[in-house]
Every structure is written in C-alpha cells, then in structure tokens.
C-alpha cells in the first residue's frame, strides 16, 4: 500500500484498487458465477439470504477454484490487514447482482451491525467490481469517515433509505476492487439502468469474532480436503476458537 492509500483508508474508510483483478481472474469469476447461477436457479443464495431488487449467490468458496484464488489476493489482504490487524479470516463470500430498472436502494448499514470494540475495528469488506460501478447502475454509497463514529445508522437516522448529505458513490471500472472498513455506513443504490450490475463481496473479520457464514460447516469435505494450508488458515478450518465462536451462528443476518 502507498502512504496515500493508507491515509484514505484510515480517514475516509474505503479505497478503490483500480484494475486490481487482472483480465484472466475477472473473466474466470464472471464465467463461474454465471455457471453457478444457472445451476442453482431459484435456489441461488439460499445459504444466506434473499433480497428484493437483487439476485444473490452464497457460499462461493464451495463452488469453484477461482473463488479460492480470489480470497487470498495479496493486494486485497494487505488492505484488509491494515484495517483489522494481522489476524484475519474470511467471514463470507457472496455475489450480488443489482436488478435493472430498480427504484429502491439498500438502507445505510454497517455489516453485521458491527460497532468497533475495545480492540478496534473487526469487519472489512472487499467489493469486487465484476461490472463497471457507475452513478446510474447501483454503485455503493458510503459516508466517508463514518467508521470512526461508533454508531449504527439505524440507531440515529429517521430513514436509512434516504439520501445522506455526506454520501459519496464508490465508482470504478470492472476489474477494480473497493476495500471498505465495514463499520462505515454504506449501502447499494438503485440500479436505474436496463442491465444488471454484478459484484462479489469478500467479507473478512478479525479472528476473535464469529464468521458470518461458518465455513467449516458449509464447505463440503471434498472441497476442504483439497485446500492448501494458506486457504485452510484463511477459512479458519483448523481453529478451535473459530469453531466455538461460529458453530451456532453459521448464517448471520445483515446486508452485504
């Protein structure tokens, strides 16, 4: 990371890593997500949640080698560890396609309704832009600096769906990745175009917190057996503390 990137992530709560994926990884992710969507059909996203005005996929580490490549991308992990510290793990990996011709945005929220604790920040989200994020197609809005407020929008706003006077849009070309301190107030906007807008959300947390989706429970044994030590560590598959934290909260509510 450059000093400028560190400063922006500290002060604003997010950065955009332009063209971070590379063409091959972008192509492979798009293709595998399209394949999984076709296979799962109406059941797509059933492991996590459904959402009006969007289509979702969940538990992606279980559904293709390309997703394993993505969750340990060094450039992203460097940023995640800058936010959370060195001890991190994947909390969930999902895809979200904002439906076209939408009228309703997501409410402003913080992921997992998380407020920083005595150790500091504990949730961080990497938004993989698999399509361009534009002003019209449902780009994420974020309130710069709100990660430092120690408050959740639902606790202080009359209407979390309404425009916020300080909000900015997180824009970028397909292939870029936005890394966001997930304590920052944010939400997807309405996609007012005639085409869907696809993103993947790699959500990380500190190792002393439960995973949003308990990976050891969700991943098939055949998938787990084929993972490298690096991936097993990132997924906390051999971590008794994670088992104790996450065993009873394998599917947690909240927007991503």
C-alpha positions, 0 to 999 in steps of 0.5 A, spaced: 500 500 500 502 507 498 502 512 504 496 515 500 492 509 500 493 508 507 491 515 509 484 514 505 483 508 508 484 510 515 480 517 514 475 516 509 474 508 510 474 505 503 479 505 497 478 503 490 484 498 487 483 500 480 484 494 475 486 490 481 483 483 478 487 482 472 483 480 465 484 472 466 481 472 474 475 477 472 473 473 466 474 466 470 469 469 476 464 472 471 464 465 467 463 461 474 458 465 477 454 465 471 455 457 471 453 457 478 447 461 477 444 457 472 445 451 476 442 453 482 436 457 479 431 459 484 435 456 489 441 461 488 443 464 495 439 460 499 445 459 504 444 466 506 439 470 504 434 473 499 433 480 497 428 484 493 431 488 487 437 483 487 439 476 485 444 473 490 449 467 490 452 464 497 457 460 499 462 461 493 468 458 496 464 451 495 463 452 488 469 453 484 477 454 484 477 461 482 473 463 488 479 460 492 484 464 488 480 470 489 480 470 497 487 470 498 489 476 493 495 479 496 493 486 494 486 485 497 489 482 504 494 487 505 488 492 505 484 488 509 490 487 514 491 494 515 484 495 517 483 489 522 490 487 524 494 481 522 489 476 524 484 475 519 479 470 516 474 470 511 467 471 514 463 470 507 463 470 500 457 472 496 455 475 489 450 480 488 447 482 482 443 489 482 436 488 478 435 493 472 430 498 472 430 498 480 427 504 484 429 502 491 436 502 494 439 498 500 438 502 507 445 505 510 448 499 514 454 497 517 455 489 516 453 485 521 451 491 525 458 491 527 460 497 532 468 497 533 470 494 540 475 495 545 480 492 540 478 496 534 475 495 528 473 487 526 469 487 519 472 489 512 469 488 506 472 487 499 467 489 493 469 486 487 467 490 481 465 484 476 461 490 472 463 497 471 460 501 478 457 507 475 452 513 478 446 510 474 447 502 475 447 501 483 454 503 485 455 503 493 454 509 497 458 510 503 459 516 508 466 517 508 469 517 515 463 514 518 467 508 521 470 512 526 463 514 529 461 508 533 454 508 531 449 504 527 445 508 522 439 505 524 440 507 531 440 515 529 437 516 522 429 517 521 430 513 514 436 509 512 433 509 505 434 516 504 439 520 501 445 522 506 448 529 505 455 526 506 454 520 501 459 519 496 458 513 490 464 508 490 465 508 482 470 504 478 471 500 472 470 492 472 476 489 474 477 494 480 476 492 487 473 497 493 476 495 500 471 498 505 472 498 513 465 495 514 463 499 520 462 505 515 455 506 513 454 504 506 449 501 502 447 499 494 443 504 490 438 503 485 440 500 479 436 505 474 439 502 468 436 496 463 442 491 465 444 488 471 450 490 475 454 484 478 459 484 484 462 479 489 463 481 496 469 478 500 467 479 507 473 478 512 473 479 520 478 479 525 479 472 528 476 473 535 469 474 532 464 469 529 464 468 521 458 470 518 457 464 514 461 458 518 465 455 513 467 449 516 460 447 516 458 449 509 464 447 505 463 440 503 469 435 505 471 434 498 472 441 497 476 442 504 480 436 503 483 439 497 485 446 500 492 448 501 494 450 508 494 458 506 486 457 504 485 452 510 488 458 515 484 463 511 477 459 512 479 458 519 478 450 518 483 448 523 481 453 529 478 451 535 476 458 537 473 459 530 469 453 531 466 455 538 465 462 536 461 460 529 458 453 530 451 456 532 451 462 528 453 459 521 448 464 517 448 471 520 443 476 518 445 483 515 446 486 508 452 485 504 
